[in-house]
Amino acid sequence: YFTTAKAFVAPLRYGAGVKGKIGQALEYQIPVISTTIGVEGMKLKPNVNALVVKISDPEAFAKNILEIYTNEEKWNNLHKNSEDGLSYFSIKKQEENIKEIFEYLIK
């Protein structure tokens, strides 16, 4: 499904931490449309890595879905920036975090 999808829509109303389904969509470089709760904890930049809407605004949510299907430039930008949205979880970033922990413990 991921390889044929034009966008990933995740109208999440509740949840905690990183949402694996959104991360997986970003891995496939599929533009993501979700709620503030859906992207919570992922450090995504609205309109850069994903389209983010308040769950209390269904009209804005629908507008973003339609826009991603009709605005090729926006789709291309989100597609291009998808991998960037995962940089916080990269091996390099985790390596840096571990080094910081060791440096802190050594002090």
A tleap script that builds the chain and sets N, CA, C and O, in Angstrom:
source leaprc.protein.ff14SB
mol = sequence {
  NTYR PHE THR THR ALA LYS ALA PHE VAL ALA
  PRO LEU ARG TYR GLY ALA GLY VAL LYS GLY
  LYS ILE GLY GLN ALA LEU GLU TYR GLN ILE
  PRO VAL ILE SER THR THR ILE GLY VAL GLU
  GLY MET LYS LEU LYS PRO ASN VAL ASN ALA
  LEU VAL VAL LYS ILE SER ASP PRO GLU ALA
  PHE ALA LYS ASN ILE LEU GLU ILE TYR THR
  ASN GLU GLU LYS TRP ASN ASN LEU HIE LYS
  ASN SER GLU ASP GLY LEU SER TYR PHE SER
  ILE LYS LYS GLN GLU GLU ASN ILE LYS GLU
  ILE PHE GLU TYR LEU ILE CLYS
}
set mol.1.N position { 0.811 -1.199 0.000 }
set mol.1.CA position { 0.000 0.000 0.000 }
set mol.1.C position { 0.857 1.267 0.000 }
set mol.1.O position { 0.525 2.252 -0.661 }
set mol.2.N position { 1.947 1.231 0.738 }
set mol.2.CA position { 2.787 2.416 0.826 }
set mol.2.C position { 3.385 2.797 -0.528 }
set mol.2.O position { 3.514 3.982 -0.836 }
set mol.3.N position { 3.742 1.820 -1.323 }
set mol.3.CA position { 4.402 2.127 -2.599 }
set mol.3.C position { 3.447 2.698 -3.643 }
set mol.3.O position { 3.897 3.248 -4.648 }
set mol.4.N position { 2.157 2.581 -3.429 }
set mol.4.CA position { 1.202 3.112 -4.399 }
set mol.4.C position { 0.416 4.309 -3.873 }
set mol.4.O position { -0.390 4.886 -4.603 }
set mol.5.N position { 0.641 4.690 -2.616 }
set mol.5.CA position { -0.123 5.781 -2.010 }
set mol.5.C position { 0.411 7.149 -2.435 }
set mol.5.O position { 1.615 7.342 -2.602 }
set mol.6.N position { -0.501 8.072 -2.602 }
set mol.6.CA position { -0.122 9.456 -2.915 }
set mol.6.C position { 0.111 10.250 -1.634 }
set mol.6.O position { 0.919 11.178 -1.616 }
set mol.7.N position { -0.589 9.891 -0.570 }
set mol.7.CA position { -0.456 10.583 0.718 }
set mol.7.C position { -0.841 9.618 1.834 }
set mol.7.O position { -1.508 8.609 1.606 }
set mol.8.N position { -0.409 9.951 3.035 }
set mol.8.CA position { -0.747 9.159 4.214 }
set mol.8.C position { -1.558 10.049 5.139 }
set mol.8.O position { -1.067 11.069 5.624 }
set mol.9.N position { -2.790 9.662 5.378 }
set mol.9.CA position { -3.704 10.450 6.200 }
set mol.9.C position { -3.873 9.749 7.540 }
set mol.9.O position { -4.297 8.595 7.601 }
set mol.10.N position { -3.535 10.463 8.615 }
set mol.10.CA position { -3.611 9.887 9.962 }
set mol.10.C position { -4.345 10.858 10.890 }
set mol.10.O position { -3.710 11.648 11.589 }
set mol.11.N position { -5.681 10.801 10.899 }
set mol.11.CA position { -6.458 11.722 11.740 }
set mol.11.C position { -6.542 11.240 13.199 }
set mol.11.O position { -7.628 11.003 13.727 }
set mol.12.N position { -5.381 11.103 13.829 }
set mol.12.CA position { -5.334 10.547 15.179 }
set mol.12.C position { -5.890 11.531 16.205 }
set mol.12.O position { -5.555 12.715 16.206 }
set mol.13.N position { -6.743 11.008 17.070 }
set mol.13.CA position { -7.356 11.832 18.117 }
set mol.13.C position { -6.688 11.633 19.458 }
set mol.13.O position { -6.795 12.488 20.337 }
set mol.14.N position { -6.002 10.519 19.627 }
set mol.14.CA position { -5.302 10.267 20.887 }
set mol.14.C position { -4.135 9.328 20.622 }
set mol.14.O position { -4.067 8.666 19.586 }
set mol.15.N position { -3.241 9.287 21.561 }
set mol.15.CA position { -2.059 8.458 21.429 }
set mol.15.C position { -0.922 9.092 22.215 }
set mol.15.O position { -1.036 10.214 22.707 }
set mol.16.N position { 0.158 8.364 22.321 }
set mol.16.CA position { 1.304 8.882 23.068 }
set mol.16.C position { 2.593 8.504 22.355 }
set mol.16.O position { 2.689 7.446 21.734 }
set mol.17.N position { 3.571 9.375 22.454 }
set mol.17.CA position { 4.877 9.088 21.888 }
set mol.17.C position { 4.886 9.078 20.372 }
set mol.17.O position { 4.000 9.623 19.713 }
set mol.18.N position { 5.900 8.450 19.851 }
set mol.18.CA position { 6.102 8.379 18.403 }
set mol.18.C position { 5.083 7.426 17.784 }
set mol.18.O position { 4.847 6.335 18.303 }
set mol.19.N position { 4.496 7.837 16.697 }
set mol.19.CA position { 3.510 6.997 16.006 }
set mol.19.C position { 4.212 6.271 14.855 }
set mol.19.O position { 4.599 6.884 13.860 }
set mol.20.N position { 4.363 4.973 15.010 }
set mol.20.CA position { 5.078 4.160 14.031 }
set mol.20.C position { 4.516 4.256 12.635 }
set mol.20.O position { 5.269 4.249 11.660 }
set mol.21.N position { 3.209 4.344 12.522 }
set mol.21.CA position { 2.582 4.410 11.194 }
set mol.21.C position { 3.005 5.664 10.440 }
set mol.21.O position { 3.174 5.631 9.221 }
set mol.22.N position { 3.177 6.769 11.159 }
set mol.22.CA position { 3.600 8.013 10.523 }
set mol.22.C position { 5.074 7.915 10.150 }
set mol.22.O position { 5.471 8.336 9.063 }
set mol.23.N position { 5.874 7.372 11.034 }
set mol.23.CA position { 7.294 7.166 10.736 }
set mol.23.C position { 7.489 6.292 9.516 }
set mol.23.O position { 8.361 6.556 8.688 }
set mol.24.N position { 6.680 5.252 9.405 }
set mol.24.CA position { 6.811 4.356 8.258 }
set mol.24.C position { 6.429 5.071 6.964 }
set mol.24.O position { 7.070 4.867 5.933 }
set mol.25.N position { 5.407 5.893 7.006 }
set mol.25.CA position { 5.026 6.660 5.814 }
set mol.25.C position { 6.166 7.590 5.401 }
set mol.25.O position { 6.456 7.733 4.213 }
set mol.26.N position { 6.807 8.218 6.381 }
set mol.26.CA position { 7.937 9.100 6.076 }
set mol.26.C position { 9.099 8.316 5.471 }
set mol.26.O position { 9.796 8.824 4.593 }
set mol.27.N position { 9.315 7.078 5.934 }
set mol.27.CA position { 10.373 6.243 5.354 }
set mol.27.C position { 10.130 6.001 3.869 }
set mol.27.O position { 11.073 5.932 3.081 }
set mol.28.N position { 8.874 5.873 3.498 }
set mol.28.CA position { 8.512 5.670 2.090 }
set mol.28.C position { 8.397 6.998 1.336 }
set mol.28.O position { 8.047 7.020 0.156 }
set mol.29.N position { 8.691 8.091 2.020 }
set mol.29.CA position { 8.621 9.444 1.462 }
set mol.29.C position { 7.232 9.799 0.958 }
set mol.29.O position { 7.074 10.468 -0.062 }
set mol.30.N position { 6.238 9.341 1.687 }
set mol.30.CA position { 4.855 9.674 1.372 }
set mol.30.C position { 4.465 10.890 2.197 }
set mol.30.O position { 4.613 10.861 3.418 }
set mol.31.N position { 3.969 11.962 1.577 }
set mol.31.CA position { 3.527 13.116 2.344 }
set mol.31.C position { 2.479 12.712 3.394 }
set mol.31.O position { 1.552 11.951 3.119 }
set mol.32.N position { 2.662 13.246 4.587 }
set mol.32.CA position { 1.804 12.910 5.724 }
set mol.32.C position { 0.888 14.071 6.049 }
set mol.32.O position { 1.309 15.227 6.083 }
set mol.33.N position { -0.374 13.743 6.287 }
set mol.33.CA position { -1.358 14.708 6.776 }
set mol.33.C position { -1.862 14.119 8.084 }
set mol.33.O position { -2.424 13.024 8.104 }
set mol.34.N position { -1.660 14.843 9.168 }
set mol.34.CA position { -2.065 14.313 10.465 }
set mol.34.C position { -2.466 15.440 11.402 }
set mol.34.O position { -2.501 16.613 11.032 }
set mol.35.N position { -2.763 15.039 12.619 }
set mol.35.CA position { -3.158 15.987 13.653 }
set mol.35.C position { -1.951 16.316 14.526 }
set mol.35.O position { -0.905 15.673 14.436 }
set mol.36.N position { -2.117 17.323 15.366 }
set mol.36.CA position { -1.050 17.666 16.305 }
set mol.36.C position { -0.735 16.468 17.200 }
set mol.36.O position { 0.421 16.266 17.569 }
set mol.37.N position { -1.719 15.692 17.545 }
set mol.37.CA position { -1.503 14.492 18.356 }
set mol.37.C position { -0.773 13.431 17.536 }
set mol.37.O position { 0.064 12.705 18.073 }
set mol.38.N position { -1.075 13.335 16.263 }
set mol.38.CA position { -0.437 12.352 15.398 }
set mol.38.C position { 1.065 12.557 15.250 }
set mol.38.O position { 1.816 11.588 15.142 }
set mol.39.N position { 1.503 13.800 15.244 }
set mol.39.CA position { 2.930 14.076 15.058 }
set mol.39.C position { 3.643 14.380 16.376 }
set mol.39.O position { 4.840 14.668 16.399 }
set mol.40.N position { 2.901 14.312 17.449 }
set mol.40.CA position { 3.465 14.578 18.777 }
set mol.40.C position { 4.676 13.688 19.056 }
set mol.40.O position { 4.631 12.477 18.840 }
set mol.41.N position { 5.736 14.292 19.528 }
set mol.41.CA position { 6.935 13.545 19.882 }
set mol.41.C position { 7.847 13.219 18.716 }
set mol.41.O position { 8.874 12.566 18.900 }
set mol.42.N position { 7.488 13.665 17.513 }
set mol.42.CA position { 8.288 13.319 16.339 }
set mol.42.C position { 9.160 14.462 15.846 }
set mol.42.O position { 9.987 14.271 14.955 }
set mol.43.N position { 8.985 15.639 16.410 }
set mol.43.CA position { 9.779 16.818 16.033 }
set mol.43.C position { 9.651 17.164 14.545 }
set mol.43.O position { 10.604 17.634 13.925 }
set mol.44.N position { 8.468 16.927 13.986 }
set mol.44.CA position { 8.218 17.283 12.589 }
set mol.44.C position { 7.877 18.760 12.492 }
set mol.44.O position { 7.260 19.326 13.395 }
set mol.45.N position { 8.281 19.379 11.394 }
set mol.45.CA position { 7.986 20.783 11.161 }
set mol.45.C position { 6.742 20.869 10.283 }
set mol.45.O position { 6.739 20.350 9.167 }
set mol.46.N position { 5.686 21.516 10.772 }
set mol.46.CA position { 4.474 21.670 9.955 }
set mol.46.C position { 4.772 22.363 8.636 }
set mol.46.O position { 5.529 23.332 8.584 }
set mol.47.N position { 4.175 21.859 7.586 }
set mol.47.CA position { 4.326 22.358 6.210 }
set mol.47.C position { 5.718 22.145 5.637 }
set mol.47.O position { 5.999 22.594 4.526 }
set mol.48.N position { 6.591 21.471 6.370 }
set mol.48.CA position { 7.915 21.128 5.866 }
set mol.48.C position { 8.020 19.609 5.747 }
set mol.48.O position { 8.317 19.082 4.676 }
set mol.49.N position { 7.771 18.905 6.866 }
set mol.49.CA position { 7.836 17.442 6.877 }
set mol.49.C position { 6.457 16.798 6.828 }
set mol.49.O position { 6.328 15.632 6.456 }
set mol.50.N position { 5.432 17.550 7.200 }
set mol.50.CA position { 4.067 17.009 7.227 }
set mol.50.C position { 3.073 18.167 7.278 }
set mol.50.O position { 3.415 19.285 7.664 }
set mol.51.N position { 1.854 17.878 6.884 }
set mol.51.CA position { 0.771 18.842 7.054 }
set mol.51.C position { 0.091 18.487 8.365 }
set mol.51.O position { -0.341 17.351 8.560 }
set mol.52.N position { -0.002 19.462 9.266 }
set mol.52.CA position { -0.492 19.205 10.616 }
set mol.52.C position { -1.688 20.103 10.908 }
set mol.52.O position { -1.647 21.313 10.685 }
set mol.53.N position { -2.758 19.481 11.413 }
set mol.53.CA position { -3.996 20.199 11.689 }
set mol.53.C position { -4.499 19.820 13.078 }
set mol.53.O position { -4.289 18.698 13.540 }
set mol.54.N position { -5.160 20.763 13.734 }
set mol.54.CA position { -5.803 20.445 15.015 }
set mol.54.C position { -6.957 19.487 14.744 }
set mol.54.O position { -7.691 19.649 13.769 }
set mol.55.N position { -7.112 18.494 15.604 }
set mol.55.CA position { -8.183 17.512 15.424 }
set mol.55.C position { -9.564 18.175 15.482 }
set mol.55.O position { -10.535 17.636 14.952 }
set mol.56.N position { -9.646 19.323 16.116 }
set mol.56.CA position { -10.926 20.036 16.233 }
set mol.56.C position { -11.297 20.817 14.977 }
set mol.56.O position { -12.315 21.508 14.958 }
set mol.57.N position { -10.479 20.714 13.928 }
set mol.57.CA position { -10.738 21.464 12.695 }
set mol.57.C position { -10.836 20.529 11.486 }
set mol.57.O position { -9.916 20.467 10.671 }
set mol.58.N position { -11.957 19.799 11.371 }
set mol.58.CA position { -12.090 18.837 10.273 }
set mol.58.C position { -12.072 19.488 8.883 }
set mol.58.O position { -11.641 18.862 7.914 }
set mol.59.N position { -12.535 20.730 8.780 }
set mol.59.CA position { -12.516 21.404 7.477 }
set mol.59.C position { -11.075 21.651 7.008 }
set mol.59.O position { -10.759 21.460 5.834 }
set mol.60.N position { -10.224 22.069 7.916 }
set mol.60.CA position { -8.812 22.289 7.567 }
set mol.60.C position { -8.155 20.955 7.211 }
set mol.60.O position { -7.309 20.885 6.320 }
set mol.61.N position { -8.554 19.907 7.914 }
set mol.61.CA position { -8.013 18.578 7.621 }
set mol.61.C position { -8.370 18.178 6.193 }
set mol.61.O position { -7.506 17.750 5.427 }
set mol.62.N position { -9.643 18.319 5.840 }
set mol.62.CA position { -10.100 17.980 4.484 }
set mol.62.C position { -9.423 18.868 3.441 }
set mol.62.O position { -9.046 18.393 2.370 }
set mol.63.N position { -9.268 20.150 3.752 }
set mol.63.CA position { -8.616 21.080 2.833 }
set mol.63.C position { -7.180 20.634 2.534 }
set mol.63.O position { -6.732 20.701 1.389 }
set mol.64.N position { -6.465 20.182 3.563 }
set mol.64.CA position { -5.095 19.713 3.379 }
set mol.64.C position { -5.039 18.447 2.534 }
set mol.64.O position { -4.120 18.277 1.733 }
set mol.65.N position { -5.996 17.571 2.703 }
set mol.65.CA position { -6.046 16.350 1.884 }
set mol.65.C position { -6.232 16.726 0.420 }
set mol.65.O position { -5.528 16.216 -0.452 }
set mol.66.N position { -7.179 17.615 0.155 }
set mol.66.CA position { -7.411 18.044 -1.222 }
set mol.66.C position { -6.196 18.775 -1.790 }
set mol.66.O position { -5.845 18.600 -2.956 }
set mol.67.N position { -5.561 19.593 -0.957 }
set mol.67.CA position { -4.406 20.352 -1.441 }
set mol.67.C position { -3.246 19.438 -1.840 }
set mol.67.O position { -2.576 19.688 -2.842 }
set mol.68.N position { -3.013 18.401 -1.073 }
set mol.68.CA position { -1.891 17.507 -1.385 }
set mol.68.C position { -2.144 16.783 -2.714 }
set mol.68.O position { -1.204 16.395 -3.407 }
set mol.69.N position { -3.409 16.610 -3.054 }
set mol.69.CA position { -3.743 15.953 -4.321 }
set mol.69.C position { -3.723 16.904 -5.502 }
set mol.69.O position { -3.616 16.463 -6.646 }
set mol.70.N position { -3.824 18.194 -5.249 }
set mol.70.CA position { -3.910 19.143 -6.357 }
set mol.70.C position { -2.694 20.055 -6.494 }
set mol.70.O position { -2.462 20.613 -7.566 }
set mol.71.N position { -1.923 20.213 -5.432 }
set mol.71.CA position { -0.786 21.124 -5.445 }
set mol.71.C position { 0.506 20.302 -5.583 }
set mol.71.O position { 1.050 19.803 -4.598 }
set mol.72.N position { 0.970 20.178 -6.807 }
set mol.72.CA position { 2.143 19.349 -7.086 }
set mol.72.C position { 3.396 19.864 -6.380 }
set mol.72.O position { 4.216 19.071 -5.917 }
set mol.73.N position { 3.549 21.180 -6.296 }
set mol.73.CA position { 4.718 21.756 -5.634 }
set mol.73.C position { 4.743 21.383 -4.145 }
set mol.73.O position { 5.781 20.998 -3.607 }
set mol.74.N position { 3.595 21.503 -3.500 }
set mol.74.CA position { 3.524 21.146 -2.071 }
set mol.74.C position { 3.800 19.655 -1.892 }
set mol.74.O position { 4.527 19.265 -0.979 }
set mol.75.N position { 3.226 18.823 -2.757 }
set mol.75.CA position { 3.459 17.379 -2.674 }
set mol.75.C position { 4.954 17.084 -2.817 }
set mol.75.O position { 5.515 16.309 -2.043 }
set mol.76.N position { 5.595 17.708 -3.814 }
set mol.76.CA position { 7.024 17.487 -4.039 }
set mol.76.C position { 7.871 17.924 -2.847 }
set mol.76.O position { 8.821 17.237 -2.472 }
set mol.77.N position { 7.529 19.065 -2.252 }
set mol.77.CA position { 8.273 19.548 -1.086 }
set mol.77.C position { 8.143 18.587 0.097 }
set mol.77.O position { 9.138 18.256 0.741 }
set mol.78.N position { 6.930 18.144 0.379 }
set mol.78.CA position { 6.727 17.208 1.482 }
set mol.78.C position { 7.413 15.876 1.195 }
set mol.78.O position { 8.009 15.273 2.088 }
set mol.79.N position { 7.329 15.428 -0.033 }
set mol.79.CA position { 7.998 14.187 -0.442 }
set mol.79.C position { 9.501 14.299 -0.216 }
set mol.79.O position { 10.124 13.406 0.358 }
set mol.80.N position { 10.072 15.405 -0.675 }
set mol.80.CA position { 11.512 15.644 -0.568 }
set mol.80.C position { 11.963 15.755 0.894 }
set mol.80.O position { 13.053 15.301 1.245 }
set mol.81.N position { 11.131 16.355 1.738 }
set mol.81.CA position { 11.495 16.591 3.142 }
set mol.81.C position { 11.084 15.462 4.086 }
set mol.81.O position { 11.301 15.558 5.294 }
set mol.82.N position { 10.501 14.406 3.552 }
set mol.82.CA position { 10.041 13.314 4.402 }
set mol.82.C position { 11.169 12.683 5.201 }
set mol.82.O position { 11.057 12.513 6.415 }
set mol.83.N position { 12.244 12.340 4.528 }
set mol.83.CA position { 13.367 11.696 5.221 }
set mol.83.C position { 13.962 12.605 6.297 }
set mol.83.O position { 14.398 12.139 7.350 }
set mol.84.N position { 13.973 13.898 6.017 }
set mol.84.CA position { 14.457 14.864 7.002 }
set mol.84.C position { 13.667 14.774 8.301 }
set mol.84.O position { 14.204 14.981 9.389 }
set mol.85.N position { 12.399 14.466 8.167 }
set mol.85.CA position { 11.536 14.339 9.339 }
set mol.85.C position { 11.943 13.209 10.260 }
set mol.85.O position { 11.549 13.183 11.426 }
set mol.86.N position { 12.720 12.285 9.752 }
set mol.86.CA position { 13.172 11.152 10.559 }
set mol.86.C position { 14.583 11.339 11.099 }
set mol.86.O position { 15.092 10.466 11.802 }
set mol.87.N position { 15.221 12.455 10.786 }
set mol.87.CA position { 16.621 12.657 11.184 }
set mol.87.C position { 16.808 12.584 12.698 }
set mol.87.O position { 17.863 12.152 13.163 }
set mol.88.N position { 15.818 12.993 13.463 }
set mol.88.CA position { 15.905 12.926 14.927 }
set mol.88.C position { 16.079 11.486 15.410 }
set mol.88.O position { 16.615 11.250 16.493 }
set mol.89.N position { 15.627 10.532 14.609 }
set mol.89.CA position { 15.680 9.122 14.998 }
set mol.89.C position { 16.786 8.354 14.268 }
set mol.89.O position { 16.858 7.128 14.359 }
set mol.90.N position { 17.633 9.068 13.555 }
set mol.90.CA position { 18.674 8.420 12.755 }
set mol.90.C position { 19.731 7.759 13.636 }
set mol.90.O position { 19.860 8.075 14.819 }
set mol.91.N position { 20.475 6.846 13.045 }
set mol.91.CA position { 21.572 6.184 13.757 }
set mol.91.C position { 22.588 7.228 14.211 }
set mol.91.O position { 23.094 7.161 15.331 }
set mol.92.N position { 22.883 8.185 13.349 }
set mol.92.CA position { 23.842 9.243 13.692 }
set mol.92.C position { 23.381 10.014 14.925 }
set mol.92.O position { 24.174 10.267 15.832 }
set mol.93.N position { 22.104 10.389 14.964 }
set mol.93.CA position { 21.581 11.152 16.101 }
set mol.93.C position { 21.617 10.306 17.372 }
set mol.93.O position { 21.956 10.813 18.441 }
set mol.94.N position { 21.275 9.037 17.266 }
set mol.94.CA position { 21.304 8.165 18.445 }
set mol.94.C position { 22.734 7.969 18.934 }
set mol.94.O position { 22.973 7.880 20.138 }
set mol.95.N position { 23.678 7.903 18.011 }
set mol.95.CA position { 25.094 7.808 18.368 }
set mol.95.C position { 25.517 9.051 19.168 }
set mol.95.O position { 26.209 8.941 20.180 }
set mol.96.N position { 25.091 10.228 18.700 }
set mol.96.CA position { 25.391 11.469 19.409 }
set mol.96.C position { 24.788 11.454 20.811 }
set mol.96.O position { 25.436 11.863 21.774 }
set mol.97.N position { 23.553 10.983 20.921 }
set mol.97.CA position { 22.884 10.922 22.224 }
set mol.97.C position { 23.630 10.004 23.192 }
set mol.97.O position { 23.806 10.341 24.363 }
set mol.98.N position { 24.062 8.862 22.705 }
set mol.98.CA position { 24.791 7.908 23.547 }
set mol.98.C position { 26.124 8.502 24.002 }
set mol.98.O position { 26.509 8.349 25.161 }
set mol.99.N position { 26.824 9.177 23.097 }
set mol.99.CA position { 28.087 9.830 23.454 }
set mol.99.C position { 27.861 10.880 24.542 }
set mol.99.O position { 28.646 10.980 25.485 }
set mol.100.N position { 26.792 11.659 24.411 }
set mol.100.CA position { 26.471 12.672 25.413 }
set mol.100.C position { 26.212 12.030 26.775 }
set mol.100.O position { 26.649 12.547 27.803 }
set mol.101.N position { 25.507 10.914 26.779 }
set mol.101.CA position { 25.222 10.216 28.031 }
set mol.101.C position { 26.517 9.737 28.684 }
set mol.101.O position { 26.712 9.919 29.886 }
set mol.102.N position { 27.401 9.125 27.894 }
set mol.102.CA position { 28.681 8.660 28.425 }
set mol.102.C position { 29.524 9.822 28.952 }
set mol.102.O position { 30.141 9.718 30.013 }
set mol.103.N position { 29.545 10.925 28.207 }
set mol.103.CA position { 30.320 12.090 28.653 }
set mol.103.C position { 29.761 12.612 29.981 }
set mol.103.O position { 30.518 12.995 30.873 }
set mol.104.N position { 28.466 12.621 30.098 }
set mol.104.CA position { 27.821 13.066 31.336 }
set mol.104.C position { 28.172 12.122 32.494 }
set mol.104.O position { 28.453 12.576 33.603 }
set mol.105.N position { 28.155 10.832 32.237 }
set mol.105.CA position { 28.443 9.857 33.284 }
set mol.105.C position { 29.900 9.856 33.712 }
set mol.105.O position { 30.210 9.547 34.863 }
set mol.106.N position { 30.792 10.198 32.800 }
set mol.106.CA position { 32.222 10.207 33.094 }
set mol.106.C position { 32.592 11.397 33.998 }
set mol.106.O position { 33.532 11.309 34.789 }
set mol.107.N position { 31.863 12.488 33.877 }
set mol.107.CA position { 32.173 13.705 34.647 }
set mol.107.C position { 32.087 13.487 36.124 }
set mol.107.O position { 32.320 14.414 36.899 }
savepdb mol mol.pdb
quit
